[in-house]
Structure formats: structure tokens, C-alpha cells
Amino acid sequence: MIRPAELIERKRNGEELGADELAELILGYTRGEIPDYQLAAFCMAVYFKGLNAAETYALTDAMIRSGRTLDLGAALGRKVVDKHSTGGVGDKTTIAVGPIVAACGVPVGKMSGRGLGHTGGTLDKLESIPGFSVDLSVDAFVEQVRDVGLAIIGQTDDLVPADKQLYGLRDVTATVDIVPLIASSIMSKKIAGGAAAIVLDVKVGDGAFMKSLEDARVLAEAMLELGRHAGREVVCLLTDMDQPLGAAVGNALEIVEARATVCGEGPPDFTELVLDACARLLALADLGIDAAEGRRRAEAAVADGSALAVYERWIRAQGGDPDPGVLPRAAVVQELRAPVAGYVTWLGAIDVGHAALHLGAGRAAKGDEIDHAVGVVCRAKRGDRVAEGDVLAEIHARSDDEAETGVAEVLLAYAIGDVPPPECPILLDVVA
Ligand code: URA
């Protein structure tokens, strides 16, 4: 039997912990034998002293062993690929990537999460579609992936239960943004989910956990190492999250944008990221093609309408109505206009994320109700030239008062100057 207080002390003093010790700590916590306060102290010790590669793998392995694992590949008789984003503002990538990849003949079965704080979650976005259910049994999930080519559901309670508990604890103890803890949280879920190959989208910048490219590379390397250890192929895209992704931030608004992108009518930065992620997923699948051919096929599926057809079949299969006209709409839409002419030199993701959160699009605390209709649509993005009075953004709100507050908050997210900012592509780097 381990003594948790001793392990905390040894980690606090910078010592390396053994795999058995870490496993007992995590599994004891999941069984309710070790209290929250000791795990919170352990996480804080890790914040200051870190975990080396062996410890990070041992932690991940214990998290996986805390629950059941899936083998979607064996169930489908195919190599299964998966994608995951570390979370950002306006990130609806999965909702557009899923139908495009499925339309190219590669099945996608994905378990997604809910949003917390200024980052939105895929499940919350999907639940803005009237009738859409994210609660499918594992059997129904596998069946739908086989029939439709695509299913996206909430993570089942028995898959990596340790992460569910630990993430909730980290969220309220200032221990979320720690590389080995983020890496083990994400990779335990991906490995337990059974995908043979994984494309990870590591967000970098103002609205992301990783604020600098250097930190994002460290996280990418840690996740790659965990994937290698578990025999999975992993590719990490490092992508810009200084400004919101695409234009829409807010649940139903993001569904409209994801659907438009599946039809080839999405905003340029979001379209580029979606097509790049599709290309890499297709290259990792069992089609025997490279990323350039994957990109060509993804573009063709968008152009010929087959991606939209899969999107509609998928939404219907999960009980929803794919018509964007049925999505909830906010009572008030107010425009924010440019106070001066010039170039948009900055559009802060975190400020837009907070404005959307305050409008009701996100949760300040676990279990908060969200309003699917509200949010922000950024009509002008970094680098755009605007005249005085041009629309910078639309604020979708429940009332005039809330719209006024939203306008004031989003105005603070914009900086307008005389000189265009340096170009910044959406894809900053690839680590593989
Ligand atoms: N996303 C996760 O799933 N876990 C983390 O720790 C951070 C982002």
C-alpha cells in the first residue's frame, strides 16, 4: 500500500515516482479511497516539478486502466482514425471534418467533450440542433459508424473515469495547464477509444492553454511519445488560436458555419484547417494514399455534395434535423461597427470567448445551462482592412442590455491600426 502523503512529498521534492506508485495513486483515487485534497496537492506538485516521460506514460496507462477500453477497429474490421483538439474559441472542426472524411470512405466514430470556461465543446454545439442526441450506447454507436460512416457521442462514463474526476479537480485547483497532465488526459482518452491513428490539433496562442509555439511543441512531443509507446500513429498540427477560428463563436452559430464549410462556403481560415485535418486523417487511414491525395479527395467530397449528404444522414441518424433553418436564433442581433478606418491588427480569442460566455453561450461552472442561440460572429478578422462604420462583428443576445454589454466586450477584442499585421497562417507547424 502506498501512502499518498509520502508520494506528494517526494514529488514536491522533485523525486521520480515509480509506475506502480503512480498507478496506485490514480486507481485509488478513482475508487474513492484517496481524497480530492491529496490529488489536488499531487497535481500542484507536478505543476512545479513536472513528470518525466516514464512517469507520464505510467500515469496515462493507469488512467486507461481506470475504466473500459474500446476496439472500434476490431468491431468495424477497419483501421480507425480519430482527431482531437486541445480546445479553443470557435473550434467546430470536428463537425465539419467528420462528414468530409466519412464521405471519402473512412469511418469516423468519435467521443467528444463539453465546453468549460471560454472554450466551447463539440457536444454542446451539436445539442443546439433540435432533437440531436449525444447519448448513444456503445453498441448503437458502433452500429451507426458502420451504417452511416459517422457518429459523435459524449464520452461514456466507464471510459477513463479517472480523467473525468481528475479534470474536474484540476479545473478548480489551477492545475489544468500542465503539459504532462494535459498529455495524459488527452492521450488516455484517445488510446482507450481504440483509434489506431490520431490527428491532434494543438491550439497555440491567446485563446489556448499553450500560449507559445515552444510550449505547444513540448505538449505535441509529449503526446507523440505517449502514442508511440501505445503503438499508435500520431500527427500533431500546431494551429493558431490568437484569434477565434472562423467567424462564429457560439453553439448554433457554429453549427451553421460548420455546415457551410461542408458545402464549400466556410471562412478561409477554418476551411483551410478542416481540409488539412481531413487530408492527414485520410493519409493515416487504410486507403493507401498520401496527404496530397487526401486533400484532393476531401476537396472533391465538398465540391460534389457527398460530404453534405453524409452530414445530413449523420444528423438524422442521431435524431436531429439537419436544416439550418430550424436552429435556435437569438432575440436580438446587434452590430459592432469599426470606430476608425484601418487594418484589424489584433482580434483576441480570449476576449471574444469571454464575451460569448457572458452572453450565455458557455458555462462558468460545471452543470451551468447554456443558451444555444447566442454568441458572436466576427465579420472582420486579423489583417482585414475596414472603413469607419464597417461591421466588425455581430452580437447575438437574449436582450438589448446583454447585446450592449457584448458589443462593449467584443470592441475590446479588436485593435485597429494603420499598418497591416504580419501574415499568420492557421497552420503554424506539424510535429510527427
Ligand atoms: N483537453 C483535455 O481533454 N484534457 C486536458 O487536460 C486539457 C484539454
Boltz pocket constraint, residues with backbone or C-beta under 6 A from the ligand:
constraints:
  - pocket:
      binder: B
      contacts: [[A, 85], [A, 86], [A, 87], [A, 167], [A, 176], [A, 181], [A, 182], [A, 183], [A, 185], [A, 186]]
      max_distance: 6.0
